[in-house]
Amino acid sequence: MKSSNQDKVESTFHKIKGKVKEAAGKVSDNPKLETEGTVEKMTGEAQEKVGQVKKVWGQ
């Protein structure tokens, strides 16, 4: 099981990657890429919450 710190690092990576994809999708008028970016950001946010829960439970 990953540590809460590792979840935080990975969540930050996913959020940044999602923002870049979202912006690239908007600039290139590519709704599929923009949607992929939104999903990637949401994945990062969910992973961040998992890390917060682990931290509370001491894992």
Summary of the structure (lengths in Angstrom):
residues: 59
radius of gyration: 13.4
end to end distance: 8.7
largest distance: 44.3
contacts: 182
relative contact order: 0.24
helix: 86%
strand: 0%
